[in-house]
Amino acid sequence: MTLLRVDGLPVEVREGASLLDAVRVAGTELPTLCHDDRLRPAGSCRTCLVRADGRITAACVTPAAPGTNVTTAQQDLCDLRRDAIELIVSALPPHALADGSRSELAETCRRLGITPRTAAPKTSGHRDDSHPYIELDQDLCIACGRCVRMCDDVQGTFALTLTGRGADTVVAPGTGGPWAQSDCVACGGCVDTCPTGAITHPGPGRGITTAQPRQEQVRTTCGYCGVGCALDVVVDENQVSAVLPALDGPVNQGHACVKGRFSHGYLTSEERLAHPLVRKNGSLEPVGWEEALARVADGLRGAVETGGPDAVAAISSARATNEENYLVQKFLRTVVGTNNVDNCSRLCHAPSAAGLSAAFGRAGGTDSFDDVGKADCLLVVGANPVEAHPVVGARLLQQALRGASLIVADPRKVGLAHQADIHLRPRPGTNVALFNGLAHVLVAEGMTDPDFLRDRAAGLDELVEMLAQYPPARTAELTGIPAE
């Protein structure tokens, strides 16, 4: 830990923290228009200036050194920070700070009493609303680069860039064409991080980055895939206004994918079923819940009376909650009297669950996603996380971009294969042979710790004997991957 003083108060922060972190621990909030805790600090907006041991510096990019004496409230510092914000605002049109604007810049200006100049600057009027989930108003862009860094460093898509020179610098899709034709995957990171409202999403929740006083914010877990991203649902008059990735989400860490971030539109879709449907005279007709439930109960009762309890079966859903799935099996076993209950995840997860259970004693992974950040080599086999589990795919890609070796083994050229150092393409169905071949090399070339394995694993001798059948030459014949 690092001990320093902020405005006379002793403050302790973690190793590697910045002066901005220390100032926040001391209870002081500074404007940070170019800073997002999820991103590398840039120090470009100069709105977080402090004095550290007599020297004026940007707090976000200055490391917190032991014994540093930091001051934030001196009048000259307040004037410098205000001047920096007023200079940024002077280049923006009046609607950047219009009543009702909920951008970070607008909130900062309201707090400091800054208003736009009467004489509005000339605006280009360039808007890009070609994308279904994201809108761009370049007149509101202050070239802070947060959206570009979010796209590059967190999502790893590299779909945005800063274009132009000097005061005319603005964000734009990297392809130079409309946003909808760019490489954007609609993760929404740029919407969340934009401090001015230059990048927003259309609809009633436009520009929302946090719940307002009249709104409710409800924490939930995304159910679209198995990653378990924590999301905050912004509710306004019992309607979902926006869905925001939770900054303290243990898995997603303030990030999301297009489904978790934007796919709440199904709630108000005209195609969504609003009433139970019962088939009458060959067609489905809307009915009340009592009639629908009575029809289901009659059908189940009739099946049991005719063929016994085992005439009934249920398939539960991986999209349902644990509690709902528990109730389904409880109903089948205690009310109907049958064990005929299944789940769709058994189709895809049963083989891996059996192997994991046999090897590790549990049907799930033994590592947390945080361990990805500690790895210097990543081996991804038979998975396409960029599309199937985008937030995890982004974390894997981030680690690869930070220098970790990335090896992808998959017959298909999946998303991560484009950034892989090595892309192995085994014949479909030969993944186990590939693993055995790799394990053979580890044992044959002395790259294991035998004492460690003997203390912690059973069946080691049998494994080594089996691996002798998988030298590189035979593994190459089975998998189609060159022995080298």
Number of C-alpha atoms within 10 A of each C-alpha: 9 16 16 19 19 24 16 11 13 14 18 19 19 12 13 13 18 19 27 24 21 26 25 13 15 17 9 14 13 19 19 22 25 24 24 19 11 16 16 15 17 17 20 17 20 22 25 28 24 30 21 21 11 11 9 14 16 21 27 30 18 17 16 27 17 14 13 18 18 24 21 21 13 11 9 11 18 17 12 16 20 21 15 15 21 16 11 17 23 16 20 22 19 18 14 20 24 12 9 8 17 22 22 20 22 23 17 20 19 12 9 12 9 17 15 18 14 9 9 13 13 10 12 9 9 10 14 18 17 13 17 12 19 22 22 23 20 23 22 24 24 23 23 22 23 25 27 25 24 26 23 18 21 22 29 18 17 18 19 24 20 17 15 12 8 8 9 14 15 21 24 23 22 19 13 12 11 15 22 18 13 17 14 19 15 21 23 28 24 23 26 24 27 28 29 26 29 22 26 25 23 14 11 12 16 18 24 21 22 19 19 13 7 8 16 19 19 12 16 15 17 19 16 17 14 11 17 17 25 25 25 22 24 23 19 17 9 9 14 19 21 26 25 27 27 21 15 12 17 14 18 23 16 20 30 27 25 15 17 22 22 20 14 15 12 10 11 10 9 8 8 9 9 8 12 15 16 18 10 9 7 7 8 11 12 14 13 11 12 9 13 16 13 11 13 12 12 12 13 17 15 14 15 17 11 10 10 14 20 14 15 20 16 15 13 18 15 16 15 12 12 11 8 13 19 12 13 17 21 16 16 19 15 10 10 20 15 20 17 16 17 16 12 13 12 12 9 9 12 13 12 14 17 14 14 16 14 11 12 12 12 13 17 14 12 10 8 9 16 11 8 19 14 10 14 13 14 17 12 18 17 16 17 19 19 20 16 14 17 24 25 23 19 24 24 24 27 19 20 24 15 12 12 19 17 22 20 26 22 20 17 17 14 18 17 23 20 11 16 19 14 14 21 21 19 23 16 12 12 15 19 10 19 24 14 22 24 17 20 23 17 13 15 14 9 10 10 13 10 13 8 9 12 12 8 9 11 11 9 13 10 9 13 15 11 12 20 15 13 21 17 19 13 14 23 18 13 18 21 16 17 13 13 6
